[in-house]
Amino acid sequence: MEFWKEHPVLRIVLMAVLFVLAMVLVVKGWQMTGQLAGLGVMVLGVALLLVVLAIYNRPFQDR
């Protein structure tokens, strides 16, 4: 997929927004210590961090 190679600014902005959102979710979940909902919020934040990593790595895939 050449889309990410052709649109680097979009990729960078999307990664920055998702990274900040993920960090906010992780910190908010951490503040909910002892609650199961807090664990769910942190897991969602970590999943978003993995999405950011996948977006970062996408242009470097060999196909």
Buried (B, 14 or more C-beta within 10 A) or exposed (E): EEEBEEEEEEBEEBBEEBBEBBEEBBEEBEEBEEEEEBBEBBEBBBEBBEBBEEBBEEBEEEE
